[in-house]
């Protein structure tokens, strides 16, 4: 079940807040716990309490609806800043934030999502995503019953679920008229049949609380179905999700890579003169700037929600995502090479950053799948096939 946490809200006017500065102010406290949470595989509950107090969960809600009014670019910047202190906190928050951002895009298109956005502001709701792990096929099973569906599934990588309020997920349904169909819907984390399985034991990003969530005959009313799409096929919905989500998620990994580079520079200045050291540092800097440029390209493409949700936009985002992912991993690996043997020790903190950035590879789309997607699209074929 979702864990309740402090409800006291910061009195600062969120509409005029510098969100990056607030993240900078919170960062040093978050950093004091990062290594302990990593070592113990524990969720960053204290950090989420602070984020809720400062209304980060509604930072991206438009001011007209009572939210913080942060633009999409602002959200990327605050996540990047938080990642300097604790990658797990930033990544878990990005999973909520990309769902929020997609909802803001829908609101701008006139879709009926205003009540949800207002609830997020009023209650500082935490949204939990399973979209990337489900992707085109989805998982589990939905059975039609009177007034809705009964859903049974095991959803993986549900970051933030220990304190989550609403699970935003999907399930396959064998529609007698349309054939294999994927239904998208929200589920309360406190609903009957929802169970968190404490399964998250990972190489990196260990404190994101990305446990499996088990759904056992959970009732989903017809009115909760937000999208029906053909199973296994690319749908325009993904052009929106990819475009708003990938810059937010990759901003976190660029922030972690920046932290690794900063640490490497500090350690390099302490070392005895070594003719190879400047070359290693130069390689690290090139890799980092490559990742930063790719991230900025994604932010520019998203254009604060003023983008065309086309396959071509999604492909451009995914290309930049691959470049950014490779760049952050190369940066952290070069940072370790710059530092040398001392970087292999947990006490320095660099090995945690190196483990964390490797998570970038697994977000949609992994490199080989992105190359196939982009190549097919370039050749005039269906991007999935």
N, C-alpha and C positions, 0 to 999 in steps of 0.2 A: 504494500500500500504506500501511497505518497506520504512523505514525512512532512509534518507541519513545521514551519520555521517562522522566525520573528516577523511581525506584521507592522512594526513601527516604520513609518515612511519619512524619509528625509524631507525637510521643509523647503529646500531649495527649489526655486521655480525651474522646472525641467525644460520649459520652453526657451529659456535663455541660457541654459547650461552649456559650458564647454565640456563635452563628454570625454574628450581625450584627456583633458586636465584632471577630471574626476578619476579616470582610470589610472593616471599617473599617481594620484594621491593614494589610491587603494593598493597600488602595486607592491610597495615595500612590505606591507603586512601580508599580502598573499604570498610573496616570495619566501617569507619565513617558514611557511608550512609546505611548500612545494615538494621538498625532498622527502619529508615524512609521509605525506600522502602517497607519493610514488613508491616508497619502500614498503608501505603497508597495504597498497591497493585499496585505499579508502577514498570515498567521495569527498569533494571539497565543499562540504556543507557550510562551514563557516564563511567561506567566500561567497557562496550563494546568498547567505543571509545578508551580507554587506551589499551585494548587488541588488537585492530586493529592497533594502533600506534606501538605496539611492535611485531606485526606480529604473534600473537598467533594462528590465524585461519589457518596459513600454517605451524605451528610448526612441524606437523607430516609428511609433504610432503618431500620426499627424496631430498637430496642435489643435486642429478643429475638433478632434475627438478626445482631447484632454491629455494626449501623449507628449513625449519629449521632443517631437519634431525633428529628430536626427535624420539626415538624408541617408541614402544608401552608402554614399562615400564616407559619411561620418561614422556609420556603423562599422565599416571596414577599418577605419582608423582606430576606433576605440578597441576593437578586438585585437588588432595588431599590437596596440600598446599593452593591453592586459597580458598578451602572450610573452612579453618581455619578462614578466614576473612569474607567471604560471601558465604553461601551455595547456594543461588540462582544463583549468577554469575557462580559458578563452575558447577552447574547442567545444566544450559542453555548451557554453553560452551561444556559440555560433550556430549550433543545431536548433536552438530555440529561435535565434534571430533570423535564420534563413526562412523558417516557416512564417514568422511574423512579416518578413519582407515580401514574401509571395502573397500574403494576405493583403498587405498595403497595396501591392500592384493590382490585385483584384478589386479593392475598394476604389482605386483610381479609374478602373474600367466600369464602375457603376454596379458591381456585383454586390449582393446582399450580405456583406461580411461586417458591417458596422457594429452590430451587437457584440461580436466576438472581440473586436478591437477595443471596444469600450470596457468589456469585462477584463481584458488583459491590463488595462490601465487601472481599473478600480481594485482588482484583486491581485495584481502582479502575478498573473498566471504564468506557469512554466510549461511551455509546449515541448513535447517529446517526439522526435522524428524516427521513423523507420523506413523512409522512402528509398534511400540509396541501397539499402540491403535488399529491399523488395524489388526495386527497379521495374523492368517491363513485365516480368512474369508475376510478381508478387508471390506470396506464400500463404499456406494454410487453406482454409475452406470456408465459404459462406453458404449457408443453406437457407432457402426461403421459408419463412414462417409467417403467420398472420401478423401484419403490421410492420414487418421488417425482415431481419436476417439473424441467424445464430452463427457467430463466427468462432472458429477454433483455429488457433495458429500459435506458433512460437516466433516472436519477432526479435531479431538480433540487433546489436549495436544501438540500443535505445539510450543514447547519452542523456544524462541528467535525470533518468527515471527515478532515482531514490527520492527526489523532492518534486517530481513532475506532477502536473495536474491533469493535462490532456494529452493523450497519445494520438498523434495524427498518423494514420496508417492506412492499409488497404488489404484486400483479400480477394482471391479468385472466386468467381461464381459461374457455374455452368448454366448460362441463360438459355432456356428452351427455344427462344426466338433468335437471339443475337449470337449464340454460341459462347465460347470461352470469353468471359468478361472480367475485368478487374474493377472492383468497387472501392472508392476512396471515402474515408469517413473519420471523424474523431471519436475517441472513446475516453470517458473519464477514467483516470488511473485508480479511482476508488470504486469503480463499478464492480458488480458481482461477476466473478470469473476472471478478474485481472490479477495476476500474480507476478511479482518480480523474482526472477531467478538470479541469484548472486553468482553470476558466471564470468564476470569480467576479470580475467587474469591475462594481461597482455604484455607485449614487448615494450610498448611505449604508451603515452597518454593514459597512464594507469589510473588516474584519479578522476576520469570523466564519468564514472558510474554507468558505463555503457553495457549494462547487463541485458540479458534476454528478458523479454516480457511475454509471459504465457497467457494466452486468451483461451478460456475454456467455455464454449457455448455462450459467449458474450452477446447479449441482445443489442442489435443496432437498428434503430427505427428507420423506416423508409425516408423520413424527413432529414436524417443525418447524412444521407449519401450526397456527397458534394460533386462527384464525378464518376461516370461510367465510361470505360474505354476498352477497346479490344485487347485481349491478353497477348503479350509478346510483341506488340507492334509499337513503333514510335508514334507518339501523340503530341500535338501542339502544346499540350500542358507541360511537357518536359522542356520545351524551349524557354518557357517562363522560369521554371524551377532552376534549370542549369544556369541561366543568365543571372538570376539574383543570388543563387546560393554559392556558386563557386568562388566569386570574389571574396565573399565573407569568410568562407572556410579557408581559402588559401592565404588570406590576410593573417590568420593565426599562425600558419606555418612560416610565413615570411617573418613574423615577429619572433618566433622561436629561433630561426636562423640568424636574425639580427642579434639576439641575445648570445648565441654561440660565437658569432664573430667578435662581439664586444669583449667577451671573456678571453678569446684567443689573443686579441690585440693587447689586452692588459698583461697576459702572461708572456707574450712575445717580448714586451719591453723590459721584462725582468731578466731575460736570457743573455748569456754571453754572445758576443758577435759571432754570427754564423753566416757565411756567404750564401747559403741556400735559403735562409729564412725569408729574405725579402721576396724571393720568387714564390714561396709557399703562400705568403701573405697576399701577394698580388693575385695568385690563382683564387684564393678565398674571396677577395674583393670582387673579382670579375664574376664569380659564381653568384655572389650575393646581389650585385647590381642586375644581373640577368633575371634573377627571381623577382626583384623589385620592379623591374620594367615590365615583366609579364603580368604581375599583379596590377600595376597601373593600367596596363592595356585592358584587363578585364573590367576594372572599375570604370574606365572610359566607355567601354562597350555597354555596360549596364546603364550608364548615363542617368543615374538617379531616377530609374524606372521609365525613362523616356526612350525605350528601345523597341525595335520591331521584333516580336517573338517568332522569328523564322528559324528554319533549320540552319541557315547560313550563320546567323548570330550565335546559335548554340555551338556550331562547329568552331567558330572563332574563339569563343570562350574556352572550349575544351582544348584547343591547341595551346592557348596561353596557360591553361591549367597544367598540362603536361610539362611545358617549359618551366613553369614556376616550381612544380614538384621536383623535377630533376635539379633545378637550381638550388633549392633549399637543402636537399640532401647532399649535394656536392659541397655547398658552403660548410655544413656541419662536419663533413668528413675532412675537408681541408683544415677546419678549425682544430680538429683533433691532431692532424699532422703538424700544424704550427706549434701546438702546445707540447706535443711529444708524450712521453711516458706518463707525465703527471696527469694528463687528460684522461688516462685510463682508470684513474681512481675516482670512486664515487664522491669523495669529499669535495672535489672541485666543482662538480655539477655539470660538467660538459658532456659526460656520457649519457646523462638523462636527456639533455637537449638533442643529442644525436639519435637516441632511441625515439624520441618524440617526433622528430621531423620525418622519420620513415613512414609514419602514418599517412603522409601526403599521397603516397602512391596508390592508396586503396580507395580514395574517394573517386566518384565517377568523373570521367571514365579512366580506368587504368590505361597506361600508355598504349599497349597493343590494341585494345578495344577502341581507343580514341583514333589511332591511325587508321583502323578499318572504317570507322564511322566517317572520318574526314575524307578518306580516299574514295569511298563509295559515293559520297555526296558530290565530290568534285567530278566524278565520272558520270554524274547524272543518274545515279542509281538510288534506290531507297537506302537511307543511311544504315539501316539495320539488316534488311534482307530477310 
